[in-house]
Amino acid sequence: MWKDKVWQKIRETIDEASSEMIKLQSELVALPAIGPQNGGQGEVDKANYLLKYLNDLSLNVKEYNAPDDSVPSGYRPNLVVRLEGINRNRTIWIMTHLDIVPPGPKDLWQTDPFQAVVKDGKIFGRGTEDNQQEMVASIIAVKVLKSLGLAPNYDVALLLVADEETGSKFGAQYLVNNHPELFKKDDLFIVADAGNEDGTLLEIAEKSMLWLKFIVYGKQCHASAPHHGINAHRIGANLICHLDKYFKKKYKVKNRLFSPPTSTFEPTKKESNVPNINTIPGEDVFYFDCRILPEYDLQNILTDIREELNKIENKFSAKIVVEPFQSNQSAPMTPSNSDVVKLLKQAIKKVYNVNAKPRGIGGGTVAAILRKQGFPAVVWGKFANTAHQPNEYCIIENMIGDAKVYAYLFGMEA
């Protein structure tokens, strides 16, 4: 634990680095790191800039490039920045991601999405909050310790990964699969990529995700003679109502770690059927987005759904196909009493004077990749939650404050 005078000096030095943090953000905004699946050329330019910046600080940086023929460079970059600690037996990892999402329609932006604008205590630009706020905060926290000649209690490693926005095949998943030697079972992992406005959300669990495509096959005919056909659209509507009642009755378990505390089954996308009003459709296609509590096994749910489809098929003399569009069983949750949760909670309290609480979310994060390997990972950050929106911004005070949280954390002992 840092002594009071040392901690005061760390805080003051981070405050003095605010202009450098803004400059670094501005430089990164001007280097769009968009993956090929989103029409970009990858993260290489951004990674090369950071390589030079970090090497100029005399930090230990290693590259772990994932081969990818779909980008001009032929690879997707991943960087590990390490600061040796007093105790080398474990590492505190701060994971952020290099890639960003496209800006979307330019007319929705009040400023150029790839030119940072500082206004009203905020930095506007694509990527400023997702995920450069925490990237810059963690880098500056490490830089400050090094500049003051302070060694963290454990090794500190900043993990800057590619491909987070489009599946992590060339980022976190690549590293886990191809470089398992990087990680030790007692390491502490913070995925600094989601949170809430007051910094009190410690995300330790995620619901399973199941996206389902339903295809109802009837018989097309003229709408004036419906007895000659089987209306797939009507059957689909009946099926949605039937499933809605069934899900609420069948899957009633509540878990107060999550909000909402139940599994959710929402009909979402609907594909077009016939183009004209006076034709009864012979096919109806729609989708469900299901976010399911970890207490349930997805394969069992699919079996249950198939049994319910059989009932509707028999009732309407139709054929119904269900296809899992995406299926991700939830990873094991990070124990709420794990070292990383306890230490991060104390650091947040020290800097922000708030009581952070372990919670679960319905969305999915890259932390699941780590949890499936048995590593305790917490997702955290103090965010305005403007990610993926037009006019994305980060609050400068959040960036400075989170740098202090990391710096304080680096001096702690479990």
BAFIMAR-884332 format. One record per residue (C-alpha): residue number from 1; x negated, y negated, z negated. Coordinates in steps of 0.1 Angstrom, whole numbers, plus 5000, padded with zeros to 4 digits. Last residue first. Example, Ala and Ser with C-alpha at 12.3 -4.5 7.8 and 13.67 -1.06 7.14 Angstrom:
<nodes>
k->2	X->4863	Y->5011	Z->4929
k->1	X->4877	Y->5045	Z->4922
</nodes>
This chain:
<nodes>
k->414	X->5040	Y->5091	Z->5016
k->413	X->5015	Y->5063	Z->5018
k->412	X->5021	Y->5028	Z->5031
k->411	X->4997	Y->5004	Z->5049
k->410	X->5010	Y->5011	Z->5084
k->409	X->5045	Y->5005	Z->5072
k->408	X->5037	Y->4969	Z->5063
k->407	X->5023	Y->4963	Z->5098
k->406	X->5053	Y->4980	Z->5114
k->405	X->5078	Y->4959	Z->5094
k->404	X->5057	Y->4928	Z->5101
k->403	X->5059	Y->4934	Z->5139
k->402	X->5097	Y->4939	Z->5134
k->401	X->5099	Y->4904	Z->5119
k->400	X->5080	Y->4888	Z->5148
k->399	X->5101	Y->4905	Z->5175
k->398	X->5133	Y->4898	Z->5156
k->397	X->5124	Y->4862	Z->5152
k->396	X->5119	Y->4859	Z->5189
k->395	X->5154	Y->4871	Z->5197
k->394	X->5152	Y->4893	Z->5228
k->393	X->5172	Y->4885	Z->5259
k->392	X->5192	Y->4901	Z->5287
k->391	X->5209	Y->4876	Z->5309
k->390	X->5228	Y->4904	Z->5327
k->389	X->5232	Y->4934	Z->5305
k->388	X->5211	Y->4966	Z->5305
k->387	X->5200	Y->4959	Z->5268
k->386	X->5217	Y->4929	Z->5252
k->385	X->5219	Y->4946	Z->5218
k->384	X->5208	Y->4917	Z->5196
k->383	X->5183	Y->4942	Z->5182
k->382	X->5164	Y->4950	Z->5150
k->381	X->5147	Y->4983	Z->5158
k->380	X->5150	Y->5019	Z->5149
k->379	X->5152	Y->5055	Z->5161
k->378	X->5139	Y->5080	Z->5135
k->377	X->5120	Y->5111	Z->5144
k->376	X->5111	Y->5142	Z->5123
k->375	X->5093	Y->5166	Z->5147
k->374	X->5107	Y->5201	Z->5151
k->373	X->5101	Y->5203	Z->5188
k->372	X->5138	Y->5197	Z->5195
k->371	X->5135	Y->5166	Z->5173
k->370	X->5108	Y->5152	Z->5196
k->369	X->5129	Y->5155	Z->5228
k->368	X->5160	Y->5143	Z->5208
k->367	X->5141	Y->5111	Z->5200
k->366	X->5144	Y->5102	Z->5237
k->365	X->5179	Y->5089	Z->5230
k->364	X->5215	Y->5101	Z->5234
k->363	X->5246	Y->5083	Z->5225
k->362	X->5272	Y->5092	Z->5199
k->361	X->5252	Y->5079	Z->5170
k->360	X->5242	Y->5092	Z->5135
k->359	X->5232	Y->5072	Z->5105
k->358	X->5204	Y->5068	Z->5079
k->357	X->5209	Y->5036	Z->5060
k->356	X->5188	Y->5004	Z->5058
k->355	X->5191	Y->4983	Z->5027
k->354	X->5183	Y->4947	Z->5035
k->353	X->5155	Y->4924	Z->5023
k->352	X->5142	Y->4918	Z->5058
k->351	X->5104	Y->4924	Z->5053
k->350	X->5102	Y->4945	Z->5021
k->349	X->5135	Y->4962	Z->5027
k->348	X->5125	Y->4972	Z->5062
k->347	X->5092	Y->4986	Z->5049
k->346	X->5110	Y->5006	Z->5022
k->345	X->5134	Y->5021	Z->5048
k->344	X->5106	Y->5029	Z->5071
k->343	X->5088	Y->5048	Z->5044
k->342	X->5118	Y->5068	Z->5033
k->341	X->5129	Y->5077	Z->5068
k->340	X->5094	Y->5087	Z->5079
k->339	X->5089	Y->5108	Z->5048
k->338	X->5120	Y->5129	Z->5053
k->337	X->5149	Y->5125	Z->5028
k->336	X->5175	Y->5118	Z->5055
k->335	X->5164	Y->5150	Z->5073
k->334	X->5160	Y->5143	Z->5111
k->333	X->5189	Y->5160	Z->5128
k->332	X->5184	Y->5191	Z->5149
k->331	X->5189	Y->5183	Z->5186
k->330	X->5224	Y->5180	Z->5200
k->329	X->5234	Y->5204	Z->5228
k->328	X->5230	Y->5186	Z->5261
k->327	X->5254	Y->5195	Z->5290
k->326	X->5258	Y->5174	Z->5321
k->325	X->5282	Y->5179	Z->5350
k->324	X->5297	Y->5210	Z->5334
k->323	X->5321	Y->5223	Z->5360
k->322	X->5357	Y->5231	Z->5354
k->321	X->5378	Y->5247	Z->5382
k->320	X->5416	Y->5247	Z->5382
k->319	X->5438	Y->5269	Z->5405
k->318	X->5475	Y->5263	Z->5407
k->317	X->5507	Y->5282	Z->5399
k->316	X->5519	Y->5254	Z->5377
k->315	X->5524	Y->5272	Z->5343
k->314	X->5499	Y->5299	Z->5350
k->313	X->5472	Y->5275	Z->5359
k->312	X->5480	Y->5253	Z->5329
k->311	X->5476	Y->5283	Z->5306
k->310	X->5444	Y->5294	Z->5323
k->309	X->5430	Y->5259	Z->5318
k->308	X->5434	Y->5263	Z->5280
k->307	X->5413	Y->5295	Z->5280
k->306	X->5386	Y->5278	Z->5300
k->305	X->5385	Y->5250	Z->5275
k->304	X->5379	Y->5274	Z->5246
k->303	X->5350	Y->5290	Z->5265
k->302	X->5335	Y->5256	Z->5272
k->301	X->5338	Y->5247	Z->5235
k->300	X->5320	Y->5279	Z->5226
k->299	X->5292	Y->5270	Z->5249
k->298	X->5289	Y->5236	Z->5234
k->297	X->5283	Y->5248	Z->5199
k->296	X->5301	Y->5226	Z->5173
k->295	X->5287	Y->5213	Z->5140
k->294	X->5264	Y->5189	Z->5159
k->293	X->5295	Y->5167	Z->5165
k->292	X->5306	Y->5163	Z->5201
k->291	X->5305	Y->5134	Z->5225
k->290	X->5327	Y->5144	Z->5255
k->289	X->5329	Y->5124	Z->5287
k->288	X->5357	Y->5139	Z->5308
k->287	X->5360	Y->5138	Z->5346
k->286	X->5386	Y->5138	Z->5373
k->285	X->5393	Y->5155	Z->5406
k->284	X->5427	Y->5162	Z->5421
k->283	X->5433	Y->5183	Z->5452
k->282	X->5464	Y->5191	Z->5472
k->281	X->5477	Y->5156	Z->5471
k->280	X->5513	Y->5149	Z->5479
k->279	X->5514	Y->5126	Z->5510
k->278	X->5537	Y->5095	Z->5513
k->277	X->5515	Y->5070	Z->5495
k->276	X->5484	Y->5072	Z->5518
k->275	X->5447	Y->5077	Z->5512
k->274	X->5450	Y->5111	Z->5495
k->273	X->5427	Y->5119	Z->5465
k->272	X->5404	Y->5093	Z->5450
k->271	X->5380	Y->5104	Z->5423
k->270	X->5389	Y->5096	Z->5387
k->269	X->5361	Y->5088	Z->5361
k->268	X->5369	Y->5087	Z->5324
k->267	X->5389	Y->5111	Z->5304
k->266	X->5375	Y->5109	Z->5268
k->265	X->5368	Y->5137	Z->5244
k->264	X->5354	Y->5124	Z->5210
k->263	X->5340	Y->5145	Z->5181
k->262	X->5348	Y->5129	Z->5148
k->261	X->5331	Y->5105	Z->5124
k->260	X->5335	Y->5075	Z->5148
k->259	X->5309	Y->5064	Z->5137
k->258	X->5286	Y->5092	Z->5126
k->257	X->5271	Y->5102	Z->5092
k->256	X->5307	Y->5105	Z->5080
k->255	X->5310	Y->5139	Z->5097
k->254	X->5346	Y->5149	Z->5104
k->253	X->5357	Y->5183	Z->5116
k->252	X->5390	Y->5182	Z->5135
k->251	X->5381	Y->5200	Z->5167
k->250	X->5412	Y->5221	Z->5175
k->249	X->5441	Y->5197	Z->5170
k->248	X->5425	Y->5166	Z->5185
k->247	X->5410	Y->5186	Z->5214
k->246	X->5443	Y->5204	Z->5222
k->245	X->5464	Y->5172	Z->5222
k->244	X->5440	Y->5155	Z->5247
k->243	X->5436	Y->5187	Z->5267
k->242	X->5474	Y->5189	Z->5273
k->241	X->5476	Y->5153	Z->5283
k->240	X->5447	Y->5156	Z->5307
k->239	X->5461	Y->5188	Z->5321
k->238	X->5495	Y->5173	Z->5327
k->237	X->5479	Y->5145	Z->5346
k->236	X->5459	Y->5170	Z->5367
k->235	X->5490	Y->5190	Z->5374
k->234	X->5507	Y->5159	Z->5386
k->233	X->5478	Y->5150	Z->5409
k->232	X->5476	Y->5186	Z->5422
k->231	X->5511	Y->5184	Z->5435
k->230	X->5519	Y->5219	Z->5448
k->229	X->5536	Y->5219	Z->5482
k->228	X->5567	Y->5228	Z->5502
k->227	X->5590	Y->5218	Z->5474
k->226	X->5576	Y->5183	Z->5476
k->225	X->5595	Y->5176	Z->5508
k->224	X->5596	Y->5139	Z->5511
k->223	X->5560	Y->5136	Z->5498
k->222	X->5547	Y->5155	Z->5528
k->221	X->5524	Y->5184	Z->5518
k->220	X->5491	Y->5193	Z->5502
k->219	X->5489	Y->5224	Z->5481
k->218	X->5473	Y->5226	Z->5446
k->217	X->5436	Y->5228	Z->5436
k->216	X->5426	Y->5209	Z->5404
k->215	X->5390	Y->5201	Z->5400
k->214	X->5377	Y->5191	Z->5366
k->213	X->5342	Y->5177	Z->5361
k->212	X->5329	Y->5178	Z->5325
k->211	X->5303	Y->5157	Z->5308
k->210	X->5291	Y->5172	Z->5275
k->209	X->5269	Y->5153	Z->5251
k->208	X->5260	Y->5166	Z->5217
k->207	X->5261	Y->5140	Z->5189
k->206	X->5229	Y->5123	Z->5177
k->205	X->5211	Y->5123	Z->5144
k->204	X->5185	Y->5102	Z->5125
k->203	X->5193	Y->5067	Z->5136
k->202	X->5182	Y->5043	Z->5109
k->201	X->5206	Y->5014	Z->5113
k->200	X->5199	Y->4985	Z->5089
k->199	X->5181	Y->4961	Z->5112
k->198	X->5206	Y->4933	Z->5109
k->197	X->5217	Y->4933	Z->5146
k->196	X->5217	Y->4970	Z->5152
k->195	X->5193	Y->4996	Z->5164
k->194	X->5178	Y->5012	Z->5195
k->193	X->5144	Y->5017	Z->5212
k->192	X->5117	Y->5019	Z->5186
k->191	X->5113	Y->5057	Z->5185
k->190	X->5096	Y->5061	Z->5152
k->189	X->5077	Y->5093	Z->5146
k->188	X->5058	Y->5105	Z->5115
k->187	X->5032	Y->5133	Z->5119
k->186	X->5033	Y->5163	Z->5096
k->185	X->5037	Y->5189	Z->5125
k->184	X->5009	Y->5174	Z->5145
k->183	X->5012	Y->5158	Z->5179
k->182	X->4987	Y->5151	Z->5207
k->181	X->4978	Y->5188	Z->5211
k->180	X->5012	Y->5193	Z->5227
k->179	X->4999	Y->5177	Z->5259
k->178	X->5017	Y->5194	Z->5288
k->177	X->5052	Y->5201	Z->5275
k->176	X->5055	Y->5174	Z->5248
k->175	X->5037	Y->5148	Z->5271
k->174	X->5059	Y->5156	Z->5301
k->173	X->5091	Y->5154	Z->5280
k->172	X->5081	Y->5120	Z->5266
k->171	X->5074	Y->5105	Z->5300
k->170	X->5076	Y->5121	Z->5335
k->169	X->5107	Y->5141	Z->5328
k->168	X->5119	Y->5112	Z->5305
k->167	X->5155	Y->5113	Z->5319
k->166	X->5160	Y->5081	Z->5340
k->165	X->5156	Y->5052	Z->5316
k->164	X->5128	Y->5068	Z->5296
k->163	X->5107	Y->5073	Z->5328
k->162	X->5073	Y->5062	Z->5315
k->161	X->5059	Y->5062	Z->5280
k->160	X->5040	Y->5038	Z->5257
k->159	X->5030	Y->5057	Z->5226
k->158	X->5014	Y->5036	Z->5199
k->157	X->4994	Y->5057	Z->5175
k->156	X->4985	Y->5048	Z->5139
k->155	X->4962	Y->5071	Z->5119
k->154	X->4972	Y->5071	Z->5083
k->153	X->4966	Y->5044	Z->5055
k->152	X->4959	Y->5017	Z->5081
k->151	X->4924	Y->5003	Z->5083
k->150	X->4921	Y->4965	Z->5079
k->149	X->4893	Y->4945	Z->5096
k->148	X->4915	Y->4914	Z->5099
k->147	X->4914	Y->4916	Z->5137
k->146	X->4922	Y->4953	Z->5136
k->145	X->4952	Y->4949	Z->5114
k->144	X->4964	Y->4920	Z->5135
k->143	X->4960	Y->4939	Z->5168
k->142	X->4980	Y->4969	Z->5154
k->141	X->5009	Y->4947	Z->5144
k->140	X->5006	Y->4928	Z->5177
k->139	X->5010	Y->4961	Z->5197
k->138	X->5039	Y->4972	Z->5176
k->137	X->5058	Y->4939	Z->5181
k->136	X->5050	Y->4938	Z->5218
k->135	X->5064	Y->4973	Z->5224
k->134	X->5093	Y->4965	Z->5201
k->133	X->5104	Y->4935	Z->5221
k->132	X->5093	Y->4951	Z->5254
k->131	X->5120	Y->4978	Z->5254
k->130	X->5147	Y->4970	Z->5262
k->129	X->5147	Y->4936	Z->5245
k->128	X->5127	Y->4916	Z->5271
k->127	X->5132	Y->4942	Z->5298
k->126	X->5150	Y->4919	Z->5322
k->125	X->5145	Y->4883	Z->5312
k->124	X->5155	Y->4858	Z->5286
k->123	X->5133	Y->4851	Z->5256
k->122	X->5152	Y->4837	Z->5226
k->121	X->5147	Y->4810	Z->5200
k->120	X->5171	Y->4786	Z->5217
k->119	X->5153	Y->4790	Z->5251
k->118	X->5123	Y->4808	Z->5264
k->117	X->5126	Y->4818	Z->5301
k->116	X->5108	Y->4849	Z->5314
k->115	X->5107	Y->4852	Z->5351
k->114	X->5118	Y->4886	Z->5364
k->113	X->5155	Y->4882	Z->5357
k->112	X->5155	Y->4847	Z->5374
k->111	X->5178	Y->4827	Z->5352
k->110	X->5216	Y->4823	Z->5347
k->109	X->5221	Y->4859	Z->5358
k->108	X->5254	Y->4872	Z->5371
k->107	X->5246	Y->4860	Z->5406
k->106	X->5216	Y->4884	Z->5406
k->105	X->5238	Y->4915	Z->5407
k->104	X->5220	Y->4943	Z->5388
k->103	X->5187	Y->4936	Z->5370
k->102	X->5173	Y->4971	Z->5376
k->101	X->5166	Y->4992	Z->5345
k->100	X->5132	Y->4990	Z->5327
k->99	X->5102	Y->5013	Z->5325
k->98	X->5074	Y->5010	Z->5300
k->97	X->5089	Y->5028	Z->5270
k->96	X->5083	Y->5025	Z->5233
k->95	X->5072	Y->5051	Z->5208
k->94	X->5056	Y->5041	Z->5174
k->93	X->5038	Y->5071	Z->5160
k->92	X->5024	Y->5073	Z->5125
k->91	X->4997	Y->5100	Z->5125
k->90	X->4986	Y->5126	Z->5100
k->89	X->4955	Y->5142	Z->5086
k->88	X->4932	Y->5113	Z->5095
k->87	X->4936	Y->5095	Z->5061
k->86	X->4918	Y->5061	Z->5061
k->85	X->4933	Y->5054	Z->5095
k->84	X->4921	Y->5052	Z->5131
k->83	X->4940	Y->5029	Z->5155
k->82	X->4952	Y->5047	Z->5186
k->81	X->4969	Y->5035	Z->5218
k->80	X->4984	Y->5063	Z->5238
k->79	X->4995	Y->5054	Z->5274
k->78	X->5018	Y->5072	Z->5298
k->77	X->5016	Y->5064	Z->5335
k->76	X->5038	Y->5079	Z->5363
k->75	X->5018	Y->5094	Z->5392
k->74	X->5014	Y->5094	Z->5429
k->73	X->5006	Y->5057	Z->5431
k->72	X->5032	Y->5051	Z->5458
k->71	X->5060	Y->5068	Z->5438
k->70	X->5081	Y->5099	Z->5447
k->69	X->5050	Y->5122	Z->5446
k->68	X->5051	Y->5122	Z->5408
k->67	X->5021	Y->5136	Z->5388
k->66	X->5024	Y->5126	Z->5350
k->65	X->4995	Y->5104	Z->5339
k->64	X->4982	Y->5107	Z->5304
k->63	X->4960	Y->5076	Z->5298
k->62	X->4940	Y->5070	Z->5267
k->61	X->4935	Y->5037	Z->5248
k->60	X->4912	Y->5031	Z->5218
k->59	X->4915	Y->4994	Z->5210
k->58	X->4886	Y->4970	Z->5219
k->57	X->4911	Y->4941	Z->5221
k->56	X->4901	Y->4937	Z->5258
k->55	X->4909	Y->4974	Z->5262
k->54	X->4945	Y->4966	Z->5251
k->53	X->4950	Y->4938	Z->5276
k->52	X->4933	Y->4957	Z->5304
k->51	X->4954	Y->4988	Z->5298
k->50	X->4985	Y->4967	Z->5294
k->49	X->4981	Y->4952	Z->5329
k->48	X->4975	Y->4986	Z->5343
k->47	X->5006	Y->5000	Z->5326
k->46	X->5028	Y->4972	Z->5341
k->45	X->5014	Y->4977	Z->5376
k->44	X->5018	Y->5015	Z->5373
k->43	X->5054	Y->5016	Z->5360
k->42	X->5073	Y->5030	Z->5389
k->41	X->5080	Y->5020	Z->5425
k->40	X->5116	Y->5010	Z->5422
k->39	X->5149	Y->5020	Z->5437
k->38	X->5166	Y->5033	Z->5405
k->37	X->5155	Y->5069	Z->5410
k->36	X->5121	Y->5055	Z->5419
k->35	X->5116	Y->5040	Z->5384
k->34	X->5116	Y->5003	Z->5378
k->33	X->5086	Y->4986	Z->5361
k->32	X->5091	Y->4950	Z->5370
k->31	X->5058	Y->4931	Z->5363
k->30	X->5069	Y->4895	Z->5358
k->29	X->5087	Y->4905	Z->5326
k->28	X->5054	Y->4919	Z->5313
k->27	X->5036	Y->4886	Z->5316
k->26	X->5064	Y->4867	Z->5298
k->25	X->5065	Y->4892	Z->5270
k->24	X->5027	Y->4888	Z->5265
k->23	X->5031	Y->4850	Z->5264
k->22	X->5059	Y->4852	Z->5239
k->21	X->5038	Y->4875	Z->5217
k->20	X->5008	Y->4852	Z->5220
k->19	X->5029	Y->4823	Z->5209
k->18	X->5041	Y->4843	Z->5179
k->17	X->5005	Y->4852	Z->5168
k->16	X->5004	Y->4827	Z->5140
k->15	X->5034	Y->4844	Z->5124
k->14	X->5016	Y->4877	Z->5126
k->13	X->4985	Y->4862	Z->5109
k->12	X->5006	Y->4847	Z->5081
k->11	X->5023	Y->4881	Z->5075
k->10	X->4989	Y->4899	Z->5074
k->9	X->4974	Y->4873	Z->5051
k->8	X->5003	Y->4877	Z->5027
k->7	X->5000	Y->4914	Z->5028
k->6	X->4963	Y->4912	Z->5019
k->5	X->4971	Y->4888	Z->4990
k->4	X->4998	Y->4911	Z->4977
k->3	X->4978	Y->4944	Z->4979
k->2	X->4987	Y->4966	Z->5009
k->1	X->5000	Y->5000	Z->5000
</nodes>
